[in-house]
Amino acid sequence: MAIVRATKFQTGVHVNEEDLLPSDLRCPLCFDADERRSVLLLQAQPDVHLLRCCKCGGYSASRLPTVETLSRYYGGYYRLSDHTVTCDNPRAFAKHVLNYAGPFLNERSIAILDFGGGGGDLSKVIAGLLLAKGSSNVHVDVVDYNGDLARTESPAITVEPHKTLTEVKGRQFNLVLASAVLEHIRFPRQVLIDLLLSVKPGGVFYARTPSVAPIMRILKFLGLSYDFTFPGHIHDLGQAFWEQVPRAVESETGPLRMISSRPSIVETSFSHNAIRTVAAYALKAPWYFWGSRYRLVGGWEVVIGRPPAMCALPGEPV
């Protein structure tokens, strides 16, 4: 049987019974206890299903890996790449993020929180672009178990590594990045709330996650096996999940505003993988005509802002 991979940057592995937590009826995303419907089987013996939560709209594995399982899995996470961004072209990715977040980053001194950012490659490229736009200095806090930070050649860019979000608790940032990371966290709700609380008034939060469940169902019908990359990917978070987030967490974070919600950037490039790149663009394109009625997008990204500076979008009357 042919196997389609979810991403060129990861592969899944078979997980044994002793490497999994017991089954839990509650959704690990929103903790709702209503029955979740199985979309398909991620692995057999032991069986792990991909379940959909009707309350939050997210998909999660029916059995979650233990901490030890994840530690082994991520031991060599970045070894096959010369950069720590799950995108072929970090500079193009940085420009893409700034297309949506840039209009809200107008202060001379900018603070960035890069959660799960590996060596901080993406945030440092963004910092360089902000300096070119007129910022005087950019400080980047990178939260990741990977302590090998890429070097920065500009004295106006400072980078500080951290192992956990606790180390930056209480601080606020102009830009908070969570690119291709929340889908790996077993219980991400509180992490998401903490990240949103870290956005200063007028600042923005950027997230990118896989949204492949609808594609997986079609491929299964066609007799193709799809590598969800479990236990690396535990959740699948698309448009239905993200567009309920500001309302769902507002009581804990304060007012939030959805600035952009759209299919995510294509992570490969024509020069590195032309066939995969063409296929990704072709899959995403119909969404721009059909909107939420079309779900075969492969990934989703959002920019969420915090008032009061967000009371009007740039160019809108206040």
Backbone hydrogen bonds in HBPLUS format (Angstrom, degrees):
<---DONOR---> <-ACCEPTOR-->    atom                        ^
c    i                          cat <-CA-CA->   ^        H-A-AA   ^      H-
h    n   atom  resd res      DA  || num        DHA   H-A  angle D-A-AA Bond
n    s   type  num  typ     dist DA aas  dist angle  dist       angle   num
A0225-SER N   A0002-ALA O   2.93 MM 223  6.11 165.3  1.95 172.4 167.4     1
A0004-VAL N   A0225-SER O   2.71 MM 221  6.17 156.9  1.76 158.1 165.7     2
A0227-ASP N   A0004-VAL O   2.64 MM 223  5.94 165.2  1.66 159.7 165.0     3
A0006-ALA N   A0227-ASP O   3.01 MM 221  5.63 135.1  2.21 149.8 150.2     4
A0013-VAL N   A0230-PHE O   3.08 MM 217  6.52 151.3  2.16 144.5 151.3     5
A0019-ASP N   A0016-ASN O   2.94 MM   3  5.33 151.4  2.02 111.9 121.2     6
A0020-LEU N   A0017-GLU O   3.15 MM   3  5.55 165.9  2.17 119.4 120.3     7
A0066-THR N   A0019-ASP O   2.99 MM  47  5.68 155.9  2.05 140.4 139.2     8
A0021-LEU N   A0064-LEU O   2.70 MM  43  5.45 170.1  1.71 174.4 178.0     9
A0027-CYS N   A0032-ASP O   2.88 MM   5  5.34 155.1  1.94 143.5 150.9    10
A0031-PHE N   A0027-CYS O   2.64 MM   4  4.55 138.9  1.81 138.0 146.6    11
A0052-ARG N   A0037-ARG O   2.87 MM  15  5.40 156.6  1.92 147.8 153.6    12
A0039-VAL N   A0050-LEU O   2.72 MM  11  5.57 177.2  1.72 176.5 175.5    13
A0050-LEU N   A0040-LEU O   2.89 MM  10  5.61 163.6  1.92 165.9 168.4    14
A0042-LEU N   A0048-VAL O   2.67 MM   6  5.42 150.8  1.75 152.2 162.6    15
A0043-GLN N   A0048-VAL O   3.26 MM   5  5.27 150.3  2.35 137.3 142.0    16
A0048-VAL N   A0043-GLN O   2.92 MM   5  5.27 155.6  1.98 146.2 145.0    17
A0062-SER N   A0049-HIS O   2.75 MM  13  5.18 144.7  1.87 153.9 160.1    18
A0051-LEU N   A0060-SER O   2.80 MM   9  5.36 175.1  1.80 158.0 156.2    19
A0060-SER N   A0051-LEU O   2.86 MM   9  5.36 152.0  1.94 148.3 157.0    20
A0053-CYS N   A0058-GLY O   2.93 MM   5  5.64 170.5  1.94 173.6 176.7    21
A0057-GLY N   A0053-CYS O   2.93 MM   4  5.36 138.5  2.11 136.7 147.9    22
A0059-TYR N   A0236-ASP O   3.07 MM 177  4.93 157.6  2.12 145.8 150.3    23
A0236-ASP N   A0059-TYR O   2.87 MM 177  4.93 153.1  1.94 134.8 137.4    24
A0061-ALA N   A0234-ILE O   2.95 MM 173  5.51 137.5  2.13 154.7 166.4    25
A0070-LEU N   A0066-THR O   3.15 MM   4  6.50 160.8  2.19 151.1 155.2    26
A0071-SER N   A0067-VAL O   2.94 MM   4  6.20 152.0  2.02 148.2 156.6    27
A0072-ARG N   A0068-GLU O   3.10 MM   4  6.36 157.3  2.15 148.1 152.6    28
A0073-TYR N   A0069-THR O   2.99 MM   4  6.21 159.4  2.03 147.2 153.7    29
A0074-TYR N   A0070-LEU O   2.92 MM   4  6.05 162.4  1.95 154.0 156.9    30
A0075-GLY N   A0072-ARG O   3.26 MM   3  5.20 158.7  2.31 100.4 106.6    31
A0077-TYR N   A0074-TYR O   3.22 MM   3  4.70 171.7  2.22 106.8 105.4    32
A0079-ARG N   A0076-GLY O   3.20 MM   3  5.32 156.9  2.26 108.3 115.4    33
A0081-SER N   A0078-TYR O   3.24 MM   3  5.67 168.0  2.26 116.6 119.3    34
A0087-CYS N   A0085-VAL O   2.72 MM   2  5.36 141.5  1.86 101.6  90.7    35
A0088-ASP N   A0267-GLU O   2.74 MM 179  6.11 163.7  1.77 174.3 177.3    36
A0093-PHE N   A0089-ASN O   3.03 MM   4  6.28 156.0  2.09 153.9 161.7    37
A0094-ALA N   A0090-PRO O   2.84 MM   4  6.04 156.3  1.89 146.5 152.5    38
A0095-LYS N   A0091-ARG O   3.00 MM   4  6.27 160.1  2.04 150.5 155.2    39
A0096-HIS N   A0092-ALA O   2.99 MM   4  6.16 150.4  2.08 140.9 149.4    40
A0097-VAL N   A0093-PHE O   2.97 MM   4  6.32 157.8  2.02 154.0 158.8    41
A0098-LEU N   A0094-ALA O   3.04 MM   4  6.30 161.4  2.08 149.1 154.1    42
A0099-ASN N   A0095-LYS O   2.96 MM   4  6.19 128.1  2.23 140.3 153.7    43
A0099-ASN N   A0096-HIS O   3.17 MM   3  5.17 136.2  2.38  95.1 107.2    44
A0100-TYR N   A0097-VAL O   3.16 MM   3  5.76 144.1  2.30 111.4 119.3    45
A0101-ALA N   A0097-VAL O   2.87 MM   4  6.00 166.6  1.89 154.2 158.4    46
A0102-GLY N   A0098-LEU O   2.80 MM   4  4.21 139.4  1.96 105.7 117.3    47
A0104-PHE N   A0101-ALA O   3.02 MM   3  5.81 159.8  2.06 126.0 132.4    48
A0105-LEU N   A0102-GLY O   2.95 MM   3  5.20 169.4  1.96 121.0 122.7    49
A0136-SER N   A0108-ARG O   2.74 MM  28  5.21 145.2  1.86 127.3 139.3    50
A0137-ASN N   A0108-ARG O   3.44 MM  29  6.84 161.8  2.47 149.5 149.5    51
A0110-ILE N   A0137-ASN O   3.06 MM  27  6.47 164.1  2.08 155.8 158.3    52
A0139-HIS N   A0110-ILE O   2.91 MM  29  6.38 160.0  1.95 163.4 167.9    53
A0174-ASN N   A0111-ALA O   2.89 MM  63  5.39 132.2  2.12 133.7 147.3    54
A0175-LEU N   A0111-ALA O   3.27 MM  64  6.67 158.0  2.33 155.2 159.3    55
A0112-ILE N   A0139-HIS O   2.87 MM  27  6.23 163.7  1.89 163.1 167.2    56
A0141-ASP N   A0112-ILE O   2.86 MM  29  6.23 166.0  1.88 164.4 167.9    57
A0113-LEU N   A0175-LEU O   2.88 MM  62  6.33 160.6  1.92 158.8 165.4    58
A0177-LEU N   A0113-LEU O   2.76 MM  64  6.13 168.1  1.78 169.5 173.7    59
A0114-ASP N   A0141-ASP O   2.83 MM  27  6.10 169.5  1.85 160.2 163.7    60
A0143-VAL N   A0114-ASP O   2.95 MM  29  6.19 161.6  1.98 144.1 149.4    61
A0115-PHE N   A0177-LEU O   2.92 MM  62  5.88 157.4  1.97 155.3 155.7    62
A0116-GLY N   A0143-VAL O   2.67 MM  27  5.72 159.4  1.72 166.8 168.7    63
A0120-GLY N   A0117-GLY O   2.79 MM   3  5.01 163.3  1.82 131.7 133.8    64
A0150-ALA N   A0119-GLY O   3.19 MM  31  5.38 159.3  2.23 125.5 129.7    65
A0124-LYS N   A0120-GLY O   3.02 MM   4  6.09 152.2  2.10 153.2 160.9    66
A0125-VAL N   A0121-ASP O   3.07 MM   4  6.32 151.3  2.16 149.8 157.1    67
A0126-ILE N   A0122-LEU O   2.97 MM   4  6.25 161.8  2.00 153.6 159.1    68
A0127-ALA N   A0123-SER O   2.86 MM   4  6.03 149.5  1.95 138.5 147.3    69
A0128-GLY N   A0124-LYS O   3.04 MM   4  6.27 154.2  2.11 141.0 146.6    70
A0129-LEU N   A0125-VAL O   3.06 MM   4  6.38 154.2  2.13 149.1 155.8    71
A0130-LEU N   A0126-ILE O   2.94 MM   4  6.21 149.4  2.04 149.1 157.9    72
A0131-LEU N   A0127-ALA O   2.99 MM   4  6.29 152.0  2.07 148.6 155.9    73
A0132-ALA N   A0128-GLY O   3.11 MM   4  6.36 152.0  2.19 141.1 148.6    74
A0133-LYS N   A0129-LEU O   3.08 MM   4  6.35 129.8  2.34 134.6 147.7    75
A0133-LYS N   A0130-LEU O   3.08 MM   3  4.95 130.2  2.34  91.5 105.2    76
A0135-SER N   A0130-LEU O   3.05 MM   5  5.64 164.8  2.07 146.4 141.5    77
A0134-GLY N   A0131-LEU O   3.10 MM   3  5.23 152.4  2.18 101.5 110.0    78
A0138-VAL N   A0156-ALA O   2.88 MM  18  6.30 161.5  1.92 162.0 166.4    79
A0158-THR N   A0138-VAL O   3.05 MM  20  6.53 157.2  2.10 154.4 161.7    80
A0140-VAL N   A0158-THR O   2.75 MM  18  6.10 166.7  1.77 160.8 165.4    81
A0160-GLU N   A0140-VAL O   2.84 MM  20  6.27 155.4  1.90 161.6 169.8    82
A0142-VAL N   A0160-GLU O   2.93 MM  18  6.19 159.5  1.98 151.7 158.5    83
A0162-HIS N   A0142-VAL O   2.76 MM  20  5.96 134.8  1.96 168.3 167.0    84
A0144-ASP N   A0162-HIS O   2.95 MM  18  6.35 157.2  2.01 167.0 159.9    85
A0149-LEU N   A0147-GLY O   3.10 MM   2  5.85 120.0  2.48 110.3  94.3    86
A0157-ILE N   A0154-SER O   3.12 MM   3  5.54 166.2  2.14 113.0 116.8    87
A0167-GLU N   A0164-THR O   3.30 MM   3  5.88 150.9  2.39 110.9 116.8    88
A0168-VAL N   A0165-LEU O   2.97 MM   3  5.57 158.9  2.02 117.9 124.3    89
A0169-LYS N   A0166-THR O   3.24 MM   3  4.96 166.7  2.26 101.3 104.8    90
A0171-ARG N   A0168-VAL O   3.14 MM   3  5.79 161.9  2.18 138.5 141.3    91
A0173-PHE N   A0198-SER O   2.68 MM  25  6.00 149.6  1.77 162.0 171.0    92
A0200-LYS N   A0173-PHE O   2.94 MM  27  5.28 175.5  1.94 138.7 139.9    93
A0204-VAL N   A0174-ASN O   2.90 MM  30  6.28 156.3  1.95 151.8 152.7    94
A0176-VAL N   A0204-VAL O   2.97 MM  28  6.42 153.7  2.04 151.6 159.7    95
A0206-TYR N   A0176-VAL O   2.81 MM  30  6.21 164.3  1.84 170.0 174.9    96
A0178-ALA N   A0206-TYR O   2.81 MM  28  6.09 142.0  1.95 157.3 169.2    97
A0208-ARG N   A0178-ALA O   3.33 MM  30  6.73 150.5  2.42 135.6 133.6    98
A0180-ALA N   A0208-ARG O   2.81 MM  28  5.28 150.1  1.89 133.2 142.4    99
A0184-HIS N   A0181-VAL O   2.98 MM   3  5.57 162.2  2.01 119.6 125.5   100
A0185-ILE N   A0182-LEU O   3.25 MM   3  5.42 156.9  2.31 106.7 113.2   101
A0234-ILE N   A0183-GLU O   2.86 MM  51  5.74 171.1  1.87 158.5 161.2   102
A0235-HIS N   A0183-GLU O   3.24 MM  52  4.73 151.3  2.32 131.1 135.6   103
A0192-LEU N   A0188-PRO O   2.84 MM   4  6.02 162.2  1.87 162.7 167.0   104
A0193-ILE N   A0189-ARG O   2.99 MM   4  6.30 158.8  2.03 150.9 156.9   105
A0194-ASP N   A0190-GLN O   2.85 MM   4  6.06 161.0  1.88 149.1 154.3   106
A0195-LEU N   A0191-VAL O   2.91 MM   4  6.15 153.5  1.98 149.0 156.4   107
A0196-LEU N   A0192-LEU O   2.98 MM   4  6.23 159.2  2.02 150.3 155.6   108
A0197-LEU N   A0193-ILE O   2.88 MM   4  6.10 150.0  1.97 148.5 157.4   109
A0198-SER N   A0194-ASP O   3.12 MM   4  6.28 124.4  2.44 132.6 146.0   110
A0198-SER N   A0195-LEU O   3.05 MM   3  5.04 137.0  2.25  94.4 107.0   111
A0199-VAL N   A0196-LEU O   3.21 MM   3  5.46 164.7  2.24 106.9 111.5   112
A0203-GLY N   A0200-LYS O   2.72 MM   3  5.13 157.7  1.77 143.9 144.8   113
A0202-GLY N   A0306-ARG O   2.87 MM 104  5.52 162.9  1.90 144.5 150.3   114
A0306-ARG N   A0203-GLY O   3.23 MM 103  5.95 152.4  2.31 159.2 160.2   115
A0205-PHE N   A0304-ILE O   2.75 MM  99  5.08 150.6  1.83 147.3 157.5   116
A0304-ILE N   A0205-PHE O   2.86 MM  99  5.08 156.0  1.91 144.6 152.0   117
A0207-ALA N   A0302-VAL O   3.09 MM  95  5.48 157.0  2.14 148.3 153.7   118
A0302-VAL N   A0207-ALA O   2.97 MM  95  5.48 152.3  2.05 147.1 155.1   119
A0209-THR N   A0300-TRP O   2.88 MM  91  5.46 160.5  1.92 157.9 164.5   120
A0300-TRP N   A0209-THR O   2.79 MM  91  5.46 164.7  1.82 163.0 167.7   121
A0237-LEU N   A0210-PRO O   2.88 MM  27  6.01 129.6  2.14 166.8 168.0   122
A0211-SER N   A0298-GLY O   3.11 MM  87  4.79 171.9  2.11 102.3 101.8   123
A0215-ILE N   A0212-VAL O   3.00 MM   3  5.24 118.0  2.40 106.7 122.4   124
A0216-MET N   A0212-VAL O   2.89 MM   4  6.13 157.3  1.94 159.9 167.6   125
A0217-ARG N   A0213-ALA O   3.12 MM   4  6.42 152.3  2.20 152.9 158.9   126
A0218-ILE N   A0214-PRO O   3.36 MM   4  6.63 155.4  2.42 142.4 147.7   127
A0219-LEU N   A0215-ILE O   2.98 MM   4  6.23 165.6  2.00 157.4 161.5   128
A0220-LYS N   A0216-MET O   2.92 MM   4  6.08 152.4  2.00 145.7 153.3   129
A0221-PHE N   A0217-ARG O   3.14 MM   4  6.38 153.9  2.21 140.2 146.5   130
A0222-LEU N   A0218-ILE O   3.06 MM   4  6.40 139.3  2.24 141.2 152.6   131
A0222-LEU N   A0219-LEU O   3.06 MM   3  4.93 122.9  2.40  91.1 106.1   132
A0224-LEU N   A0219-LEU O   2.78 MM   5  5.02 164.7  1.81 153.0 147.5   133
A0223-GLY N   A0220-LYS O   2.99 MM   3  5.03 157.8  2.04 104.2 110.6   134
A0232-GLY N   A0229-THR O   2.74 MM   3  5.53 123.9  2.05 133.7 142.4   135
A0233-HIS N   A0229-THR O   2.97 MM   4  5.56 156.6  2.02 118.7 125.9   136
A0242-TRP N   A0238-GLY O   3.06 MM   4  6.31 174.1  2.06 165.1 164.7   137
A0243-GLU N   A0239-GLN O   3.02 MM   4  5.96 166.2  2.04 156.9 159.9   138
A0244-GLN N   A0241-PHE O   3.29 MM   3  5.81 160.6  2.33 112.8 118.6   139
A0245-VAL N   A0242-TRP O   3.11 MM   3  5.22 154.4  2.18 104.6 112.5   140
A0248-ALA N   A0244-GLN O   2.93 MM   4  5.97 155.0  1.99 152.3 160.6   141
A0249-VAL N   A0245-VAL O   3.02 MM   4  6.07 151.9  2.10 166.9 168.3   142
A0252-GLU N   A0249-VAL O   2.86 MM   3  5.53 150.9  1.94 121.7 130.4   143
A0253-THR N   A0249-VAL O   3.00 MM   4  6.13 138.7  2.18 147.2 158.4   144
A0254-GLY N   A0250-GLU O   2.82 MM   4  4.91 152.0  1.90 137.0 139.7   145
A0257-ARG N   A0305-GLY O   2.80 MM  48  5.06 151.9  1.88 148.1 151.3   146
A0305-GLY N   A0257-ARG O   2.73 MM  48  5.06 166.2  1.75 156.9 156.4   147
A0259-ILE N   A0303-VAL O   2.80 MM  44  5.37 155.2  1.86 156.2 162.8   148
A0260-SER N   A0303-VAL O   3.18 MM  43  5.00 156.1  2.24 135.5 138.1   149
A0303-VAL N   A0260-SER O   2.86 MM  43  5.00 149.2  1.96 141.5 144.1   150
A0262-ARG N   A0301-GLU O   3.13 MM  39  5.74 165.6  2.15 163.6 168.1   151
A0301-GLU N   A0262-ARG O   2.96 MM  39  5.74 158.4  2.01 171.8 178.8   152
A0264-SER N   A0299-GLY O   3.04 MM  35  5.08 165.2  2.07 104.7 108.6   153
A0273-ASN N   A0269-SER O   2.86 MM   4  5.87 167.2  1.88 159.9 163.9   154
A0277-THR N   A0273-ASN O   3.04 MM   4  6.11 155.5  2.10 150.0 157.6   155
A0278-VAL N   A0274-ALA O   2.92 MM   4  6.10 164.4  1.95 154.3 157.5   156
A0279-ALA N   A0275-ILE O   3.05 MM   4  6.21 164.0  2.07 150.5 155.2   157
A0280-ALA N   A0276-ARG O   2.97 MM   4  6.16 150.9  2.05 143.5 151.2   158
A0281-TYR N   A0277-THR O   3.04 MM   4  6.31 163.9  2.07 154.3 157.4   159
A0282-ALA N   A0278-VAL O   2.96 MM   4  6.13 157.9  2.01 149.1 155.8   160
A0283-LEU N   A0279-ALA O   2.98 MM   4  6.18 149.5  2.08 144.2 151.9   161
A0284-LYS N   A0280-ALA O   3.12 MM   4  6.33 157.8  2.17 148.6 153.8   162
A0285-ALA N   A0281-TYR O   3.03 MM   4  6.02 152.0  2.11 150.4 156.9   163
A0287-TRP N   A0284-LYS O   3.10 MM   3  5.90 148.5  2.20 125.6 133.4   164
A0288-TYR N   A0285-ALA O   3.11 MM   3  5.89 147.4  2.22 125.3 131.3   165
A0289-PHE N   A0286-PRO O   3.03 MM   3  5.40 157.0  2.08 111.1 118.5   166
A0290-TRP N   A0286-PRO O   2.95 MM   4  6.15 163.4  1.98 158.3 163.7   167
A0291-GLY N   A0287-TRP O   2.63 MM   4  4.73 147.5  1.73 135.0 138.6   168
A0294-TYR N   A0291-GLY O   2.96 MM   3  5.89 168.7  1.98 129.4 133.1   169
A0311-CYS N   A0308-PRO O   3.00 MM   3  5.50 157.8  2.05 123.8 123.3   170
A0316-GLU N   A0313-LEU O   2.84 MM   3  5.34 162.5  1.87 142.0 144.2   171
